Structures are given as C-alpha cells and as structure tokens.
C-alpha cells in the first residue's frame, strides 16, 4: 500500500513495490515525486513520519523525523565541522 497527497506520486511508489522494491524504496520514490509535483509542500527539509515492519527482526519500527532545523545550521557549519554526509542516526 502507498498513500500520498498526489495520485501520480502514489503510482510511483506502487510501481517501485511492483518492481521488487521494499517499503523504504517506495517511500523515497514517492517523496521524490512529491518534491516535484508539490514543491511548496514537500522536499528537502520536510518532515517524515514512518512506520515500518522489520521482518528480519520481527519488530515494528516508528520514525518521527519532524521539526525544524536550528537557525544556525548553515552550510558553513557543515564545512567547518567536516560533515560531508547526513548521519545515519541521531
């Protein structure tokens, strides 16, 4: 199942699942589509809520990646602290 606010983006997510992708693959594809189709409401810096079943661990995992970035979080901050990638945790 895939649900978005834009039918074409929902279809993109479904296509990824039909092609063998997993829920995370479908969510990323649908979100990328939303950034194009609804640029004023979605894109880099947007919020993310996800509930995913980890079959291997037999565990339901929830992610709340919402909220604002600090005002002082600038490109210079990343450069000065040698941060070249988004951290996997934290």
Biopython code that builds the backbone (N, CA, C, O; Angstrom):
import numpy as np
from Bio.PDB.StructureBuilder import StructureBuilder

atoms = [
    (1, "UNK", "N", (0.838, -1.156, 0.000)),
    (1, "UNK", "CA", (0.000, 0.000, 0.000)),
    (1, "UNK", "C", (0.894, 1.234, 0.000)),
    (1, "UNK", "O", (1.918, 1.275, 0.683)),
    (2, "UNK", "N", (0.501, 2.220, -0.761)),
    (2, "UNK", "CA", (1.181, 3.511, -0.803)),
    (2, "UNK", "C", (0.106, 4.587, -0.755)),
    (2, "UNK", "O", (-0.907, 4.476, -1.445)),
    (3, "UNK", "N", (0.308, 5.618, 0.042)),
    (3, "UNK", "CA", (-0.643, 6.725, 0.117)),
    (3, "UNK", "C", (0.119, 8.041, 0.114)),
    (3, "UNK", "O", (1.024, 8.244, 0.924)),
    (4, "UNK", "N", (-0.249, 8.930, -0.796)),
    (4, "UNK", "CA", (0.312, 10.278, -0.831)),
    (4, "UNK", "C", (-0.823, 11.254, -1.125)),
    (4, "UNK", "O", (-1.963, 10.842, -1.342)),
    (5, "UNK", "N", (-0.513, 12.528, -1.132)),
    (5, "UNK", "CA", (-1.498, 13.554, -1.463)),
    (5, "UNK", "C", (-1.621, 13.765, -2.970)),
    (5, "UNK", "O", (-2.445, 14.564, -3.415)),
    (6, "UNK", "N", (-0.816, 13.062, -3.757)),
    (6, "UNK", "CA", (-0.791, 13.255, -5.207)),
    (6, "UNK", "C", (-0.881, 11.886, -5.893)),
    (6, "UNK", "O", (0.008, 11.053, -5.716)),
    (7, "UNK", "N", (-1.941, 11.646, -6.672)),
    (7, "UNK", "CA", (-2.130, 10.320, -7.279)),
    (7, "UNK", "C", (-0.950, 9.823, -8.110)),
    (7, "UNK", "O", (-0.639, 8.633, -8.074)),
    (8, "UNK", "N", (-0.291, 10.697, -8.850)),
    (8, "UNK", "CA", (0.853, 10.254, -9.653)),
    (8, "UNK", "C", (1.998, 9.772, -8.767)),
    (8, "UNK", "O", (2.697, 8.819, -9.111)),
    (9, "UNK", "N", (2.185, 10.429, -7.634)),
    (9, "UNK", "CA", (3.259, 10.027, -6.720)),
    (9, "UNK", "C", (2.913, 8.720, -6.013)),
    (9, "UNK", "O", (3.793, 7.910, -5.724)),
    (10, "UNK", "N", (1.636, 8.524, -5.738)),
    (10, "UNK", "CA", (1.204, 7.238, -5.199)),
    (10, "UNK", "C", (1.522, 6.135, -6.196)),
    (10, "UNK", "O", (1.997, 5.065, -5.816)),
    (11, "UNK", "N", (1.257, 6.399, -7.479)),
    (11, "UNK", "CA", (1.542, 5.408, -8.513)),
    (11, "UNK", "C", (3.038, 5.120, -8.606)),
    (11, "UNK", "O", (3.435, 3.973, -8.813)),
    (12, "UNK", "N", (3.867, 6.146, -8.456)),
    (12, "UNK", "CA", (5.322, 5.946, -8.472)),
    (12, "UNK", "C", (5.722, 4.974, -7.364)),
    (12, "UNK", "O", (6.488, 4.040, -7.600)),
    (13, "UNK", "N", (5.204, 5.191, -6.160)),
    (13, "UNK", "CA", (5.507, 4.288, -5.051)),
    (13, "UNK", "C", (5.031, 2.869, -5.314)),
    (13, "UNK", "O", (5.740, 1.908, -5.017)),
    (14, "UNK", "N", (3.837, 2.735, -5.870)),
    (14, "UNK", "CA", (3.316, 1.404, -6.201)),
    (14, "UNK", "C", (4.173, 0.719, -7.257)),
    (14, "UNK", "O", (4.425, -0.484, -7.174)),
    (15, "UNK", "N", (4.620, 1.482, -8.250)),
    (15, "UNK", "CA", (5.476, 0.912, -9.296)),
    (15, "UNK", "C", (6.773, 0.361, -8.708)),
    (15, "UNK", "O", (7.259, -0.687, -9.133)),
    (16, "UNK", "N", (7.327, 1.073, -7.730)),
    (16, "UNK", "CA", (8.555, 0.608, -7.080)),
    (16, "UNK", "C", (8.295, -0.716, -6.358)),
    (16, "UNK", "O", (9.107, -1.638, -6.441)),
    (17, "UNK", "N", (7.175, -0.810, -5.656)),
    (17, "UNK", "CA", (6.838, -2.065, -4.969)),
    (17, "UNK", "C", (6.644, -3.206, -5.965)),
    (17, "UNK", "O", (7.125, -4.318, -5.747)),
    (18, "UNK", "N", (5.938, -2.925, -7.057)),
    (18, "UNK", "CA", (5.695, -3.955, -8.073)),
    (18, "UNK", "C", (6.991, -4.420, -8.731)),
    (18, "UNK", "O", (7.085, -5.557, -9.194)),
    (19, "UNK", "N", (7.990, -3.537, -8.772)),
    (19, "UNK", "CA", (9.280, -3.880, -9.381)),
    (19, "UNK", "C", (10.199, -4.614, -8.408)),
    (19, "UNK", "O", (11.329, -4.954, -8.757)),
    (20, "UNK", "N", (9.714, -4.861, -7.180)),
    (20, "UNK", "CA", (10.509, -5.612, -6.217)),
    (20, "UNK", "C", (11.124, -4.780, -5.114)),
    (20, "UNK", "O", (11.823, -5.316, -4.254)),
    (21, "UNK", "N", (10.879, -3.481, -5.118)),
    (21, "UNK", "CA", (11.409, -2.631, -4.059)),
    (21, "UNK", "C", (10.673, -2.853, -2.750)),
    (21, "UNK", "O", (9.591, -3.440, -2.725)),
    (22, "UNK", "N", (11.264, -2.380, -1.668)),
    (22, "UNK", "CA", (10.621, -2.517, -0.360)),
    (22, "UNK", "C", (9.904, -1.221, 0.018)),
    (22, "UNK", "O", (9.873, -0.274, -0.769)),
    (23, "UNK", "N", (9.334, -1.180, 1.208)),
    (23, "UNK", "CA", (8.566, -0.023, 1.654)),
    (23, "UNK", "C", (9.416, 1.241, 1.710)),
    (23, "UNK", "O", (8.934, 2.326, 1.385)),
    (24, "UNK", "N", (10.659, 1.112, 2.112)),
    (24, "UNK", "CA", (11.545, 2.277, 2.178)),
    (24, "UNK", "C", (11.835, 2.794, 0.771)),
    (24, "UNK", "O", (11.807, 4.002, 0.536)),
    (25, "UNK", "N", (12.113, 1.891, -0.160)),
    (25, "UNK", "CA", (12.344, 2.293, -1.550)),
    (25, "UNK", "C", (11.133, 3.053, -2.093)),
    (25, "UNK", "O", (11.277, 4.100, -2.724)),
    (26, "UNK", "N", (9.945, 2.515, -1.839)),
    (26, "UNK", "CA", (8.718, 3.137, -2.335)),
    (26, "UNK", "C", (8.498, 4.507, -1.704)),
    (26, "UNK", "O", (8.082, 5.445, -2.383)),
    (27, "UNK", "N", (8.775, 4.623, -0.409)),
    (27, "UNK", "CA", (8.595, 5.901, 0.279)),
    (27, "UNK", "C", (9.545, 6.958, -0.265)),
    (27, "UNK", "O", (9.147, 8.106, -0.462)),
    (28, "UNK", "N", (10.783, 6.586, -0.506)),
    (28, "UNK", "CA", (11.758, 7.538, -1.048)),
    (28, "UNK", "C", (11.342, 7.980, -2.445)),
    (28, "UNK", "O", (11.411, 9.166, -2.766)),
    (29, "UNK", "N", (10.911, 7.038, -3.275)),
    (29, "UNK", "CA", (10.490, 7.376, -4.636)),
    (29, "UNK", "C", (9.255, 8.276, -4.621)),
    (29, "UNK", "O", (9.192, 9.261, -5.357)),
    (30, "UNK", "N", (8.282, 7.938, -3.786)),
    (30, "UNK", "CA", (7.071, 8.752, -3.700)),
    (30, "UNK", "C", (7.395, 10.148, -3.182)),
    (30, "UNK", "O", (6.830, 11.132, -3.660)),
    (31, "UNK", "N", (8.298, 10.243, -2.213)),
    (31, "UNK", "CA", (8.680, 11.547, -1.680)),
    (31, "UNK", "C", (9.418, 12.385, -2.721)),
    (31, "UNK", "O", (9.197, 13.593, -2.814)),
    (32, "UNK", "N", (10.283, 11.759, -3.497)),
    (32, "UNK", "CA", (10.979, 12.485, -4.564)),
    (32, "UNK", "C", (9.967, 13.029, -5.564)),
    (32, "UNK", "O", (10.099, 14.159, -6.035)),
    (33, "UNK", "N", (8.968, 12.233, -5.883)),
    (33, "UNK", "CA", (7.908, 12.668, -6.786)),
    (33, "UNK", "C", (7.146, 13.854, -6.190)),
    (33, "UNK", "O", (6.849, 14.817, -6.897)),
    (34, "UNK", "N", (6.834, 13.788, -4.904)),
    (34, "UNK", "CA", (6.110, 14.883, -4.255)),
    (34, "UNK", "C", (6.907, 16.183, -4.282)),
    (34, "UNK", "O", (6.331, 17.264, -4.396)),
    (35, "UNK", "N", (8.226, 16.078, -4.178)),
    (35, "UNK", "CA", (9.065, 17.273, -4.272)),
    (35, "UNK", "C", (8.921, 17.957, -5.619)),
    (35, "UNK", "O", (9.056, 19.176, -5.717)),
    (36, "UNK", "N", (8.649, 17.182, -6.650)),
    (36, "UNK", "CA", (8.443, 17.720, -7.999)),
    (36, "UNK", "C", (7.007, 18.197, -8.197)),
    (36, "UNK", "O", (6.780, 19.288, -8.719)),
    (37, "UNK", "N", (6.050, 17.390, -7.785)),
    (37, "UNK", "CA", (4.639, 17.679, -8.042)),
    (37, "UNK", "C", (4.044, 18.711, -7.084)),
    (37, "UNK", "O", (3.132, 19.450, -7.456)),
    (38, "UNK", "N", (4.553, 18.764, -5.865)),
    (38, "UNK", "CA", (4.050, 19.704, -4.860)),
    (38, "UNK", "C", (5.233, 20.404, -4.186)),
    (38, "UNK", "O", (5.449, 20.234, -2.986)),
    (39, "UNK", "N", (6.001, 21.192, -4.951)),
    (39, "UNK", "CA", (7.246, 21.757, -4.418)),
    (39, "UNK", "C", (7.059, 22.721, -3.253)),
    (39, "UNK", "O", (7.996, 22.930, -2.482)),
    (40, "UNK", "N", (5.889, 23.308, -3.104)),
    (40, "UNK", "CA", (5.695, 24.233, -1.990)),
    (40, "UNK", "C", (5.349, 23.518, -0.689)),
    (40, "UNK", "O", (5.320, 24.139, 0.374)),
    (41, "UNK", "N", (5.086, 22.219, -0.767)),
    (41, "UNK", "CA", (4.707, 21.494, 0.438)),
    (41, "UNK", "C", (5.588, 20.314, 0.773)),
    (41, "UNK", "O", (5.426, 19.695, 1.824)),
    (42, "UNK", "N", (6.528, 19.992, -0.118)),
    (42, "UNK", "CA", (7.357, 18.804, 0.082)),
    (42, "UNK", "C", (8.752, 19.049, -0.466)),
    (42, "UNK", "O", (8.951, 19.900, -1.333)),
    (43, "UNK", "N", (9.710, 18.297, 0.044)),
    (43, "UNK", "CA", (11.065, 18.381, -0.484)),
    (43, "UNK", "C", (12.100, 18.296, 0.615)),
    (43, "UNK", "O", (11.793, 17.934, 1.751)),
    (44, "UNK", "N", (13.326, 18.631, 0.267)),
    (44, "UNK", "CA", (14.418, 18.595, 1.231)),
    (44, "UNK", "C", (14.075, 19.502, 2.406)),
    (44, "UNK", "O", (13.655, 20.644, 2.219)),
    (45, "UNK", "N", (14.255, 18.993, 3.595)),
    (45, "UNK", "CA", (13.934, 19.763, 4.789)),
    (45, "UNK", "C", (12.517, 19.524, 5.284)),
    (45, "UNK", "O", (12.111, 20.102, 6.292)),
    (46, "UNK", "N", (11.761, 18.684, 4.592)),
    (46, "UNK", "CA", (10.404, 18.379, 5.020)),
    (46, "UNK", "C", (10.382, 17.367, 6.148)),
    (46, "UNK", "O", (11.402, 16.772, 6.495)),
    (47, "UNK", "N", (9.206, 17.187, 6.711)),
    (47, "UNK", "CA", (9.035, 16.233, 7.807)),
    (47, "UNK", "C", (8.849, 14.818, 7.277)),
    (47, "UNK", "O", (8.473, 14.613, 6.122)),
    (48, "UNK", "N", (9.118, 13.855, 8.138)),
    (48, "UNK", "CA", (8.924, 12.452, 7.782)),
    (48, "UNK", "C", (8.394, 11.700, 8.988)),
    (48, "UNK", "O", (8.930, 11.803, 10.092)),
    (49, "UNK", "N", (7.332, 10.945, 8.757)),
    (49, "UNK", "CA", (6.816, 10.004, 9.743)),
    (49, "UNK", "C", (6.736, 8.659, 9.042)),
    (49, "UNK", "O", (6.209, 8.576, 7.933)),
    (50, "UNK", "N", (7.245, 7.612, 9.659)),
    (50, "UNK", "CA", (7.210, 6.295, 9.025)),
    (50, "UNK", "C", (6.993, 5.217, 10.076)),
    (50, "UNK", "O", (7.529, 5.278, 11.182)),
    (51, "UNK", "N", (6.193, 4.231, 9.698)),
    (51, "UNK", "CA", (6.019, 3.019, 10.494)),
    (51, "UNK", "C", (6.342, 1.862, 9.564)),
    (51, "UNK", "O", (5.665, 1.661, 8.556)),
    (52, "UNK", "N", (7.378, 1.100, 9.901)),
    (52, "UNK", "CA", (7.873, 0.048, 9.013)),
    (52, "UNK", "C", (8.024, -1.251, 9.796)),
    (52, "UNK", "O", (8.550, -1.259, 10.909)),
    (53, "UNK", "N", (7.559, -2.345, 9.204)),
    (53, "UNK", "CA", (7.732, -3.667, 9.802)),
    (53, "UNK", "C", (9.068, -4.239, 9.362)),
    (53, "UNK", "O", (9.310, -4.409, 8.167)),
    (54, "UNK", "N", (9.936, -4.534, 10.317)),
    (54, "UNK", "CA", (11.221, -5.177, 10.047)),
    (54, "UNK", "C", (11.010, -6.680, 10.205)),
    (54, "UNK", "O", (11.004, -7.202, 11.320)),
    (55, "UNK", "N", (10.836, -7.373, 9.071)),
    (55, "UNK", "CA", (10.519, -8.803, 9.106)),
    (55, "UNK", "C", (11.648, -9.621, 9.711)),
    (55, "UNK", "O", (11.396, -10.599, 10.415)),
    (56, "UNK", "N", (12.884, -9.233, 9.446)),
    (56, "UNK", "CA", (14.021, -9.993, 9.969)),
    (56, "UNK", "C", (14.076, -9.931, 11.492)),
    (56, "UNK", "O", (14.310, -10.944, 12.151)),
    (57, "UNK", "N", (13.863, -8.751, 12.043)),
    (57, "UNK", "CA", (13.895, -8.574, 13.498)),
    (57, "UNK", "C", (12.528, -8.827, 14.138)),
    (57, "UNK", "O", (12.400, -8.845, 15.362)),
    (58, "UNK", "N", (11.503, -9.022, 13.292)),
    (58, "UNK", "CA", (10.132, -9.175, 13.759)),
    (58, "UNK", "C", (9.767, -8.038, 14.707)),
    (58, "UNK", "O", (9.347, -8.254, 15.844)),
    (59, "UNK", "N", (9.944, -6.824, 14.201)),
    (59, "UNK", "CA", (9.758, -5.639, 15.030)),
    (59, "UNK", "C", (9.115, -4.526, 14.204)),
    (59, "UNK", "O", (9.461, -4.321, 13.041)),
    (60, "UNK", "N", (8.179, -3.813, 14.821)),
    (60, "UNK", "CA", (7.574, -2.644, 14.208)),
    (60, "UNK", "C", (8.393, -1.428, 14.623)),
    (60, "UNK", "O", (8.585, -1.180, 15.814)),
    (61, "UNK", "N", (8.868, -0.684, 13.654)),
    (61, "UNK", "CA", (9.745, 0.454, 13.924)),
    (61, "UNK", "C", (9.036, 1.738, 13.517)),
    (61, "UNK", "O", (8.481, 1.827, 12.423)),
    (62, "UNK", "N", (9.056, 2.721, 14.390)),
    (62, "UNK", "CA", (8.474, 4.025, 14.091)),
    (62, "UNK", "C", (9.555, 5.084, 14.034)),
    (62, "UNK", "O", (10.505, 5.059, 14.815)),
    (63, "UNK", "N", (9.407, 6.013, 13.108)),
    (63, "UNK", "CA", (10.363, 7.110, 12.966)),
    (63, "UNK", "C", (9.605, 8.420, 12.929)),
    (63, "UNK", "O", (8.682, 8.588, 12.131)),
    (64, "UNK", "N", (9.989, 9.346, 13.787)),
    (64, "UNK", "CA", (9.442, 10.694, 13.775)),
    (64, "UNK", "C", (10.599, 11.626, 13.456)),
    (64, "UNK", "O", (11.390, 11.970, 14.333)),
    (65, "UNK", "N", (10.692, 12.028, 12.209)),
    (65, "UNK", "CA", (11.754, 12.933, 11.774)),
    (65, "UNK", "C", (11.132, 14.282, 11.420)),
    (65, "UNK", "O", (11.337, 14.818, 10.331)),
    (66, "UNK", "N", (10.374, 14.805, 12.362)),
    (66, "UNK", "CA", (9.700, 16.075, 12.121)),
    (66, "UNK", "C", (10.369, 17.181, 12.925)),
    (66, "UNK", "O", (11.193, 16.926, 13.804)),
    (67, "UNK", "N", (10.008, 18.366, 12.615)),
    (67, "UNK", "CA", (10.523, 19.512, 13.347)),
    (67, "UNK", "C", (11.420, 20.376, 12.492)),
    (67, "UNK", "O", (11.781, 20.017, 11.371)),
    (68, "UNK", "N", (11.761, 21.491, 13.027)),
    (68, "UNK", "CA", (12.552, 22.469, 12.288)),
    (68, "UNK", "C", (14.038, 22.288, 12.545)),
    (68, "UNK", "O", (14.452, 21.771, 13.582)),
    (69, "UNK", "N", (14.820, 22.720, 11.585)),
    (69, "UNK", "CA", (16.273, 22.743, 11.756)),
    (69, "UNK", "C", (16.651, 24.002, 12.518)),
    (69, "UNK", "O", (15.973, 25.022, 12.396)),
    (70, "UNK", "N", (17.712, 23.950, 13.295)),
    (70, "UNK", "CA", (18.155, 25.148, 14.003)),
    (70, "UNK", "C", (18.519, 26.267, 13.028)),
    (70, "UNK", "O", (19.014, 26.006, 11.931)),
    (71, "UNK", "N", (18.275, 27.498, 13.429)),
    (71, "UNK", "CA", (18.554, 28.659, 12.585)),
    (71, "UNK", "C", (20.035, 28.751, 12.205)),
    (71, "UNK", "O", (20.373, 29.194, 11.108)),
    (72, "UNK", "N", (20.908, 28.331, 13.113)),
    (72, "UNK", "CA", (22.346, 28.434, 12.862)),
    (72, "UNK", "C", (22.911, 27.252, 12.083)),
    (72, "UNK", "O", (24.125, 27.166, 11.898)),
    (73, "UNK", "N", (22.070, 26.352, 11.628)),
    (73, "UNK", "CA", (22.537, 25.200, 10.864)),
    (73, "UNK", "C", (22.748, 25.643, 9.414)),
    (73, "UNK", "O", (21.818, 25.652, 8.609)),
    (74, "UNK", "N", (23.981, 26.004, 9.108)),
    (74, "UNK", "CA", (24.313, 26.553, 7.795)),
    (74, "UNK", "C", (25.305, 25.646, 7.075)),
    (74, "UNK", "O", (25.884, 24.739, 7.673)),
    (75, "UNK", "N", (25.487, 25.898, 5.806)),
    (75, "UNK", "CA", (26.472, 25.158, 5.030)),
    (75, "UNK", "C", (27.868, 25.362, 5.625)),
    (75, "UNK", "O", (28.668, 24.426, 5.670)),
    (76, "UNK", "N", (28.158, 26.572, 6.077)),
    (76, "UNK", "CA", (29.463, 26.838, 6.697)),
    (76, "UNK", "C", (29.687, 25.969, 7.934)),
    (76, "UNK", "O", (30.801, 25.500, 8.171)),
    (77, "UNK", "N", (28.631, 25.752, 8.725)),
    (77, "UNK", "CA", (28.750, 24.890, 9.903)),
    (77, "UNK", "C", (29.206, 23.497, 9.491)),
    (77, "UNK", "O", (30.099, 22.920, 10.110)),
    (78, "UNK", "N", (28.589, 22.963, 8.447)),
    (78, "UNK", "CA", (28.955, 21.626, 7.984)),
    (78, "UNK", "C", (30.396, 21.592, 7.479)),
    (78, "UNK", "O", (31.140, 20.654, 7.768)),
    (79, "UNK", "N", (30.775, 22.599, 6.738)),
    (79, "UNK", "CA", (32.144, 22.648, 6.210)),
    (79, "UNK", "C", (33.166, 22.758, 7.338)),
    (79, "UNK", "O", (34.174, 22.052, 7.334)),
    (80, "UNK", "N", (32.907, 23.642, 8.305)),
    (80, "UNK", "CA", (33.836, 23.855, 9.416)),
    (80, "UNK", "C", (33.988, 22.612, 10.292)),
    (80, "UNK", "O", (35.034, 22.415, 10.910)),
    (81, "UNK", "N", (32.962, 21.782, 10.348)),
    (81, "UNK", "CA", (32.986, 20.579, 11.180)),
    (81, "UNK", "C", (33.224, 19.310, 10.371)),
    (81, "UNK", "O", (33.023, 18.199, 10.859)),
    (82, "UNK", "N", (33.658, 19.495, 9.121)),
    (82, "UNK", "CA", (33.977, 18.369, 8.228)),
    (82, "UNK", "C", (32.843, 17.347, 8.127)),
    (82, "UNK", "O", (33.084, 16.140, 8.096)),
    (83, "UNK", "N", (31.621, 17.838, 8.078)),
    (83, "UNK", "CA", (30.458, 16.960, 7.914)),
    (83, "UNK", "C", (30.133, 16.910, 6.428)),
    (83, "UNK", "O", (29.741, 17.911, 5.828)),
    (84, "UNK", "N", (30.303, 15.728, 5.847)),
    (84, "UNK", "CA", (30.107, 15.578, 4.408)),
    (84, "UNK", "C", (28.902, 14.716, 4.050)),
    (84, "UNK", "O", (28.563, 14.587, 2.874)),
    (85, "UNK", "N", (28.249, 14.120, 5.055)),
    (85, "UNK", "CA", (27.105, 13.253, 4.782)),
    (85, "UNK", "C", (26.099, 13.371, 5.918)),
    (85, "UNK", "O", (26.442, 13.770, 7.031)),
    (86, "UNK", "N", (24.865, 13.021, 5.622)),
    (86, "UNK", "CA", (23.829, 13.013, 6.645)),
    (86, "UNK", "C", (24.081, 11.817, 7.556)),
    (86, "UNK", "O", (24.250, 10.701, 7.063)),
    (87, "UNK", "N", (24.110, 12.021, 8.880)),
    (87, "UNK", "CA", (24.361, 10.900, 9.786)),
    (87, "UNK", "C", (23.258, 9.846, 9.688)),
    (87, "UNK", "O", (22.097, 10.183, 9.456)),
    (88, "UNK", "N", (23.608, 8.603, 9.860)),
    (88, "UNK", "CA", (22.631, 7.513, 9.801)),
    (88, "UNK", "C", (21.731, 7.498, 11.030)),
    (88, "UNK", "O", (20.605, 7.006, 10.959)),
    (89, "UNK", "N", (22.206, 8.028, 12.156)),
    (89, "UNK", "CA", (21.410, 8.084, 13.381)),
    (89, "UNK", "C", (21.566, 9.451, 14.017)),
    (89, "UNK", "O", (22.459, 10.223, 13.665)),
    (90, "UNK", "N", (20.672, 9.737, 14.970)),
    (90, "UNK", "CA", (20.797, 10.958, 15.744)),
    (90, "UNK", "C", (20.211, 12.125, 15.100)),
    (90, "UNK", "O", (20.252, 13.223, 15.655)),
]
sb = StructureBuilder()
sb.init_structure("model")
sb.init_model(0)
sb.init_chain("A")
sb.init_seg("    ")
for serial, (resi, resn, name, xyz) in enumerate(atoms, 1):
    if name == "N":
        sb.init_residue(resn, " ", resi, " ")
    sb.init_atom(name, np.array(xyz, "f"), 0.0, 1.0, " ", f" {name:<3s}", serial, name[0])
structure = sb.get_structure()
